[in-house]
Amino acid sequence: MSLRFEFVNLAQHEAANIAELCRRYGISRKSGYKWLERFRHGGAAALEDRPRRPQNFPQRMPEEMRVRVLALRAEHPAWGARKLRRRLEDLGVRGVPTPSAIGRLLRQAGCVEESASVAHQPRRFERERPNALWQMDFKGHFALSRGGRCHPLSLIDDHSRFVLGLRACGRQTDATVRPHLAEIFARYGLPEQLLCDHGPPWSGAGGEWTALGVWLLRLGIGVLHGRPYHPQTQGKEERFQRTLKAEVLVRTDLRDLGHSQQVFDQWRPIYNQQRPHEALGLATPATRYAPSTRSLPRHLPPIEYGPSDVVRPVKSKGEITWRNRTYFIGHGFATQPVALRPTATDGLHEVFFCHQRLGAIDLRLPPAKSKHHYLPLLKDQP
């Protein structure tokens, strides 16, 4: 400080050589003229070191915006910076900060740990249009605070990620699932295909077709099953279930099935219409979904086969008899007709139910020793 004061006193002399003085005091001419300017405007006090903190903050978030961002975060505690920004834009808010600025605000407010990292999800394949494929699954059941357990049943459109149904079920049975599906079909129409896992009630032991699967086939829906022990086949369902857990299940005391359904009904529109989806470029599922043009029929359509098909009724124990041989088709097909169609291979016949190929019968196999001995149906995996 004393050297600066000495410098400015000497530099103010009429015959002073500013450049030479700067060299002698070991400073640049820019610094020398800066000290002179400060002294002229503020005296000796102006020669003190100034704080490095900027006097204004052009990028600082306005207080009103801070409050709005934190309020939206409090409403959706599992949403990150990009989702919050997109939702504010969708609400028509002007001057929305960048995701990085929102992220800094969340960290400053203690909403996000400094060590928290975002797990980048790989982009998954999707069908080209809505209703080409729906995914259906039960999330792992959980205990209710008033007793009993809830089995959340979810149904998602593969193209749009639109959640068509989220139901709080007490059991994973045909009697529980079928009425829910009928209600969803009545509202949104029928999909072309439906993907589910190998668990009940849509698949039986050993991959056997169930009555629920047969009902879906009667409606003209192609039923697909993921590979056993490969939950990634239903990646969109798995991802949705993690979101359901993060945004609802761990944050709400679900008392009973009725209360659970009420909470699900309140949250589903938020997921479909408000929550920006990373895989959709931060669009909402509702912007990409449209109902199916295929309506749920009031009555099941009749089963029709071609004139060259050999039609056999499935007996109560799930088998058919043809050419003095018995073949097990599946209990789910009891009382229903199936069709046998010859192939280019002599002695090999395909077995169909409606549009679905169930497997094949090979007449080249040796005959059964007893009429009670079932010959294997070379079946396709459902």
C-alpha positions as CSV (number, residue, x, y, z in Angstrom):
1,M,0.0,0.0,0.0
2,S,2.8,2.4,0.9
3,L,4.6,1.7,-2.4
4,R,1.5,2.4,-4.4
5,F,1.0,5.7,-2.5
6,E,4.6,6.6,-3.1
7,F,4.3,5.7,-6.8
8,V,1.2,7.9,-7.4
9,N,2.8,10.8,-5.7
10,L,5.9,10.6,-7.8
11,A,3.9,10.0,-11.0
12,Q,1.9,13.2,-10.5
13,H,4.9,15.4,-10.9
14,E,4.8,17.5,-14.0
15,A,8.1,16.1,-15.3
16,A,7.4,12.5,-14.2
17,N,8.2,9.7,-16.7
18,I,5.4,7.2,-16.1
19,A,6.9,4.4,-18.1
20,E,10.3,4.7,-16.3
21,L,8.6,4.8,-12.9
22,C,6.7,1.7,-13.7
23,R,9.9,-0.1,-14.6
24,R,11.5,1.0,-11.3
25,Y,8.6,-0.1,-9.2
26,G,8.3,-3.4,-11.1
27,I,4.8,-3.0,-12.4
28,S,3.3,-2.8,-15.8
29,R,2.2,0.6,-17.3
30,K,-1.4,-0.7,-17.2
31,S,-1.2,-1.2,-13.5
32,G,0.5,2.2,-13.0
33,Y,-2.2,4.1,-14.9
34,K,-4.8,2.0,-13.0
35,W,-3.5,3.2,-9.6
36,L,-3.3,6.8,-10.8
37,E,-6.9,6.6,-11.9
38,R,-8.1,5.2,-8.7
39,F,-6.2,7.8,-6.6
40,R,-7.7,10.7,-8.6
41,H,-11.2,9.4,-8.0
42,G,-10.9,8.0,-4.5
43,G,-7.8,9.2,-2.8
44,A,-5.4,6.9,-0.9
45,A,-8.2,4.6,0.2
46,A,-8.9,3.7,-3.4
47,L,-5.4,2.1,-3.6
48,E,-6.5,-0.7,-1.2
49,D,-6.9,-4.2,-2.8
50,R,-10.4,-4.7,-4.0
51,P,-12.4,-8.0,-3.4
52,R,-12.3,-10.3,-6.4
53,R,-16.0,-11.1,-6.1
54,P,-17.8,-9.6,-9.0
55,Q,-20.0,-6.6,-8.3
56,N,-22.9,-7.9,-10.3
57,F,-24.0,-11.4,-11.3
58,P,-25.4,-11.4,-14.8
59,Q,-26.0,-15.1,-14.7
60,R,-27.5,-15.3,-11.2
61,M,-30.9,-16.8,-11.2
62,P,-33.7,-14.3,-10.2
63,E,-35.2,-15.1,-6.8
64,E,-38.7,-15.6,-8.3
65,M,-37.3,-18.2,-10.7
66,R,-35.4,-19.9,-7.8
67,V,-38.6,-20.2,-5.9
68,R,-40.5,-21.6,-8.9
69,V,-37.8,-24.2,-9.7
70,L,-37.6,-25.4,-6.1
71,A,-41.3,-25.5,-5.8
72,L,-41.6,-27.7,-8.9
73,R,-38.8,-29.9,-7.5
74,A,-40.6,-30.2,-4.2
75,E,-43.7,-31.3,-6.2
76,H,-41.6,-33.9,-8.1
77,P,-38.6,-34.8,-5.9
78,A,-37.4,-37.5,-8.3
79,W,-37.1,-35.2,-11.4
80,G,-33.7,-33.9,-12.5
81,A,-32.6,-30.6,-14.0
82,R,-33.5,-31.4,-17.6
83,K,-37.0,-32.6,-16.7
84,L,-37.7,-29.6,-14.5
85,R,-36.5,-27.2,-17.2
86,R,-38.7,-28.8,-19.9
87,R,-41.7,-28.8,-17.6
88,L,-41.3,-25.1,-16.9
89,E,-41.1,-24.4,-20.7
90,D,-44.2,-26.5,-21.2
91,L,-46.0,-24.4,-18.6
92,G,-45.1,-21.2,-20.7
93,V,-42.5,-19.9,-18.2
94,R,-40.2,-17.3,-19.8
95,G,-36.4,-17.1,-19.2
96,V,-36.1,-20.6,-17.9
97,P,-32.5,-21.3,-16.8
98,T,-30.2,-23.8,-18.4
99,P,-30.1,-27.4,-17.0
100,S,-26.7,-26.7,-15.6
101,A,-27.9,-23.6,-13.7
102,I,-30.9,-25.6,-12.4
103,G,-28.5,-28.4,-11.3
104,R,-26.4,-25.9,-9.4
105,L,-29.5,-24.6,-7.7
106,L,-30.6,-28.1,-6.7
107,R,-27.1,-28.8,-5.2
108,Q,-27.0,-25.5,-3.4
109,A,-30.5,-26.2,-1.9
110,G,-29.4,-29.6,-0.7
111,C,-31.8,-31.4,-3.1
112,V,-29.0,-33.4,-4.8
113,E,-25.8,-34.7,-3.3
114,E,-22.6,-33.5,-4.9
115,S,-21.5,-37.1,-5.5
116,A,-24.8,-38.0,-7.2
117,S,-24.4,-39.1,-10.8
118,V,-26.9,-39.6,-13.6
119,A,-27.0,-43.1,-15.0
120,H,-27.2,-42.6,-18.8
121,Q,-29.7,-45.1,-20.2
122,P,-29.0,-46.6,-23.6
123,R,-31.6,-45.9,-26.2
124,R,-33.8,-48.9,-26.8
125,F,-35.5,-50.0,-29.9
126,E,-39.1,-49.0,-30.2
127,R,-42.0,-49.7,-32.5
128,E,-42.6,-47.1,-35.2
129,R,-46.2,-46.3,-34.2
130,P,-48.5,-46.4,-31.2
131,N,-50.3,-49.6,-30.4
132,A,-48.0,-51.8,-32.5
133,L,-46.8,-53.3,-29.2
134,W,-47.8,-52.9,-25.6
135,Q,-45.7,-54.2,-22.7
136,M,-47.4,-55.6,-19.6
137,D,-46.0,-56.7,-16.3
138,F,-46.5,-56.9,-12.5
139,K,-44.1,-54.9,-10.4
140,G,-42.8,-56.8,-7.3
141,H,-45.5,-56.8,-4.7
142,F,-45.1,-54.8,-1.5
143,A,-46.8,-54.7,1.9
144,L,-49.6,-52.2,2.7
145,S,-49.6,-50.4,6.0
146,R,-53.0,-51.7,7.0
147,G,-52.2,-55.3,6.0
148,G,-52.1,-57.3,2.8
149,R,-50.0,-56.8,-0.2
150,C,-50.3,-54.8,-3.5
151,H,-49.3,-56.2,-6.9
152,P,-49.1,-53.1,-9.3
153,L,-50.1,-54.1,-12.8
154,S,-48.8,-51.7,-15.5
155,L,-49.4,-51.6,-19.2
156,I,-47.2,-49.4,-21.5
157,D,-47.3,-48.5,-25.1
158,D,-43.9,-49.4,-26.6
159,H,-43.7,-46.4,-29.1
160,S,-44.8,-43.6,-26.8
161,R,-44.1,-44.9,-23.3
162,F,-47.7,-43.9,-22.6
163,V,-49.0,-45.7,-19.5
164,L,-52.3,-47.2,-20.5
165,G,-53.1,-48.6,-17.1
166,L,-51.7,-48.8,-13.6
167,R,-53.8,-51.0,-11.4
168,A,-53.4,-52.0,-7.7
169,C,-54.1,-55.7,-7.7
170,G,-54.4,-58.0,-4.7
171,R,-53.4,-61.1,-6.6
172,Q,-51.7,-62.1,-9.9
173,T,-54.5,-64.2,-11.3
174,D,-56.6,-64.3,-14.5
175,A,-59.7,-63.3,-12.6
176,T,-57.9,-60.2,-11.4
177,V,-56.2,-59.2,-14.6
178,R,-58.8,-59.8,-17.3
179,P,-61.4,-57.3,-16.1
180,H,-58.6,-54.6,-15.9
181,L,-57.5,-55.4,-19.4
182,A,-61.1,-55.3,-20.7
183,E,-61.5,-51.9,-19.3
184,I,-58.2,-50.7,-20.8
185,F,-59.1,-52.2,-24.2
186,A,-62.5,-50.5,-24.1
187,R,-60.9,-47.1,-23.6
188,Y,-57.7,-47.3,-25.8
189,G,-58.6,-50.1,-28.2
190,L,-56.6,-53.2,-29.0
191,P,-52.9,-53.4,-29.7
192,E,-51.4,-55.5,-32.5
193,Q,-49.1,-57.4,-30.1
194,L,-48.7,-57.6,-26.4
195,L,-45.4,-58.5,-24.7
196,C,-45.2,-60.0,-21.2
197,D,-42.9,-62.3,-19.3
198,H,-43.2,-66.1,-18.5
199,G,-44.9,-65.6,-15.2
200,P,-48.6,-66.2,-14.3
201,P,-51.2,-65.5,-15.3
202,W,-50.1,-65.0,-18.9
203,S,-47.9,-68.1,-19.0
204,G,-48.1,-71.4,-17.2
205,A,-45.6,-74.0,-16.1
206,G,-43.1,-74.9,-18.8
207,G,-44.4,-72.1,-21.0
208,E,-47.9,-73.5,-21.3
209,W,-50.6,-71.2,-22.8
210,T,-53.0,-70.0,-20.1
211,A,-56.7,-69.1,-20.5
212,L,-55.8,-65.4,-20.3
213,G,-53.4,-65.9,-23.2
214,V,-56.0,-67.8,-25.2
215,W,-58.5,-64.9,-24.6
216,L,-56.0,-62.4,-26.0
217,L,-55.5,-64.6,-29.1
218,R,-59.3,-64.7,-29.6
219,L,-59.2,-60.9,-29.6
220,G,-56.7,-60.9,-32.5
221,I,-53.8,-59.8,-30.3
222,G,-50.4,-61.4,-30.9
223,V,-48.9,-62.5,-27.6
224,L,-45.2,-62.3,-27.2
225,H,-43.1,-63.5,-24.2
226,G,-39.7,-62.2,-23.2
227,R,-36.7,-64.6,-22.8
228,P,-36.7,-66.3,-19.5
229,Y,-34.3,-64.7,-16.9
230,H,-33.8,-61.7,-19.3
231,P,-35.9,-58.8,-17.8
232,Q,-34.2,-56.4,-20.2
233,T,-36.5,-57.8,-23.0
234,Q,-39.2,-55.7,-21.3
235,G,-36.8,-52.8,-20.8
236,K,-39.5,-50.1,-20.9
237,E,-41.6,-51.9,-18.3
238,E,-38.5,-52.3,-16.1
239,R,-37.6,-48.6,-16.4
240,F,-41.1,-47.6,-15.7
241,Q,-41.2,-49.7,-12.5
242,R,-38.1,-47.9,-11.3
243,T,-39.7,-44.6,-11.9
244,L,-42.9,-45.7,-10.1
245,K,-40.8,-46.8,-7.1
246,A,-38.8,-43.5,-7.0
247,E,-41.7,-41.1,-7.5
248,V,-44.5,-42.9,-5.7
249,L,-43.8,-46.0,-3.7
250,V,-40.9,-44.8,-1.5
251,R,-42.6,-41.4,-0.9
252,T,-46.1,-42.5,0.0
253,D,-47.6,-44.5,2.8
254,L,-50.0,-46.7,0.9
255,R,-52.6,-48.0,3.3
256,D,-54.7,-50.4,1.3
257,L,-55.6,-51.3,-2.3
258,G,-58.2,-48.6,-2.6
259,H,-55.8,-45.9,-1.3
260,S,-53.1,-47.3,-3.6
261,Q,-55.3,-47.1,-6.6
262,Q,-56.2,-43.5,-5.7
263,V,-52.6,-42.6,-5.6
264,F,-51.8,-44.4,-8.9
265,D,-54.7,-42.6,-10.6
266,Q,-53.4,-39.2,-9.4
267,W,-49.8,-39.9,-10.6
268,R,-50.5,-41.6,-13.9
269,P,-51.6,-38.3,-15.6
270,I,-48.5,-36.6,-14.3
271,Y,-46.3,-39.3,-15.9
272,N,-48.2,-39.2,-19.2
273,Q,-48.9,-35.5,-19.6
274,Q,-46.4,-33.5,-17.4
275,R,-43.2,-35.5,-16.8
276,P,-40.7,-35.0,-19.6
277,H,-39.3,-38.3,-20.8
278,E,-35.5,-38.6,-21.6
279,A,-36.0,-41.3,-24.3
280,L,-38.5,-39.0,-26.1
281,G,-36.2,-36.0,-26.3
282,L,-37.9,-34.6,-23.1
283,A,-41.4,-34.8,-24.8
284,T,-44.2,-36.2,-22.7
285,P,-45.7,-39.7,-23.6
286,A,-49.1,-38.1,-24.3
287,T,-47.7,-36.1,-27.2
288,R,-46.8,-39.3,-29.0
289,Y,-49.7,-41.5,-28.3
290,A,-53.0,-42.0,-30.1
291,P,-55.7,-44.6,-29.4
292,S,-55.9,-47.7,-31.4
293,T,-58.4,-47.9,-34.3
294,R,-59.2,-51.5,-33.4
295,S,-62.1,-51.5,-30.9
296,L,-62.8,-54.1,-28.3
297,P,-65.6,-56.2,-29.7
298,R,-68.8,-56.7,-27.7
299,H,-68.6,-60.5,-28.4
300,L,-65.6,-62.7,-29.2
301,P,-65.3,-63.1,-33.0
302,P,-65.9,-66.6,-34.3
303,I,-62.9,-68.9,-35.0
304,E,-62.5,-69.5,-38.7
305,Y,-60.0,-71.8,-40.4
306,G,-59.2,-72.5,-44.1
307,P,-60.9,-75.2,-46.1
308,S,-57.7,-77.3,-46.2
309,D,-57.2,-77.2,-42.5
310,V,-57.8,-80.3,-40.3
311,V,-59.8,-78.9,-37.3
312,R,-59.7,-80.8,-34.0
313,P,-61.4,-79.8,-30.7
314,V,-59.2,-79.6,-27.6
315,K,-60.6,-81.8,-24.9
316,S,-61.1,-80.8,-21.3
317,K,-57.6,-82.1,-20.3
318,G,-56.0,-80.0,-23.0
319,E,-55.3,-82.7,-25.6
320,I,-56.4,-83.5,-29.1
321,T,-56.7,-86.9,-30.8
322,W,-55.6,-87.3,-34.5
323,R,-54.8,-90.5,-36.4
324,N,-55.1,-92.6,-33.3
325,R,-52.5,-90.5,-31.5
326,T,-53.0,-88.1,-28.6
327,Y,-51.2,-84.8,-28.4
328,F,-51.2,-82.3,-25.5
329,I,-52.0,-78.8,-26.6
330,G,-52.6,-77.0,-23.3
331,H,-55.3,-76.6,-20.7
332,G,-56.0,-73.0,-21.7
333,F,-57.4,-74.3,-25.1
334,A,-59.9,-76.6,-23.6
335,T,-63.2,-76.7,-25.7
336,Q,-61.5,-74.6,-28.4
337,P,-60.8,-75.8,-32.0
338,V,-57.3,-75.9,-33.3
339,A,-56.2,-76.3,-37.0
340,L,-53.6,-78.7,-38.4
341,R,-51.9,-77.6,-41.6
342,P,-49.5,-79.7,-43.7
343,T,-46.0,-78.3,-44.4
344,A,-43.6,-78.9,-47.2
345,T,-42.0,-81.6,-45.1
346,D,-43.9,-84.9,-45.4
347,G,-45.5,-86.0,-42.1
348,L,-44.9,-82.6,-40.4
349,H,-48.1,-80.6,-39.6
350,E,-48.3,-77.1,-38.0
351,V,-50.8,-76.5,-35.2
352,F,-52.6,-73.2,-35.2
353,F,-55.1,-71.5,-32.9
354,C,-56.7,-68.5,-34.7
355,H,-53.7,-66.7,-36.1
356,Q,-51.2,-68.1,-33.6
357,R,-48.9,-70.9,-34.5
358,L,-48.6,-73.2,-31.4
359,G,-46.1,-75.7,-32.7
360,A,-46.0,-78.8,-34.9
361,I,-47.0,-82.5,-35.0
362,D,-44.5,-84.9,-36.5
363,L,-46.1,-88.1,-37.7
364,R,-42.7,-89.6,-38.4
365,L,-42.3,-90.2,-34.7
366,P,-43.0,-93.8,-33.6
367,P,-46.6,-94.5,-32.5
368,A,-47.5,-94.4,-28.8
369,K,-47.5,-97.7,-26.9
370,S,-50.8,-96.8,-25.3
371,K,-53.6,-94.5,-26.2
372,H,-53.0,-92.8,-22.8
373,H,-49.4,-92.0,-23.7
374,Y,-49.2,-88.5,-25.0
375,L,-46.9,-87.8,-27.9
376,P,-45.1,-84.5,-27.7
377,L,-46.3,-81.5,-29.5
378,L,-43.2,-79.8,-30.9
379,K,-44.4,-76.5,-29.6
380,D,-43.2,-73.0,-30.1
381,Q,-42.3,-71.0,-27.0
382,P,-45.1,-68.6,-26.2
